Amino acid sequence: MKLESPKVTVNKSSQDIFDFLSDIKNFEKLMPENINKFEVLEDDKFLFALQGMPEIVLKKKEVIPPNKIVLGAAGGKLDFALTGHINETSEGNSDVHLQFEGDFNPMMAMMVKGPISKFIETLVTKMPQAL
């Protein structure tokens, strides 16, 4: 399953956005209103839980400064990746979008598609205000 967020423009350089996303503590500022728990476990790993959903642990898997950062599932039964794509469009302006990729059976994919789409949309739309 592959999902993409809308593209948003942030009035920051790609390096500024990359630095913000590289510090995993900043993901708490991007979380939806229905967050129940957010906890930094290590420098590159955090746990979060939304209402009605199980706890999810994300770990930084790949970084390509200043254009790409990949977070992936850290353990658990589901294997997925959340990739942030950053593209500087002009000096001090960048486009950002998130891509979610996961290997789910058809039943699971049908159940999680809506909540995950909404989740990544919330993360990206909160970025312009959070930076």
Buried (B, 14 or more C-beta within 10 A) or exposed (E): BEBBBEEBEBEBBBBBBBBBBBEBEBBBBBBBEEBEEBEBEEEBBBBBBBEEBEEBBBBBBEBEEBBBBBBBBBEEEEEBBBBBBBBBEEEEBBBBBBBBBBEBEEEBBEEBBEEBBBBBBBBBEBBBEEB
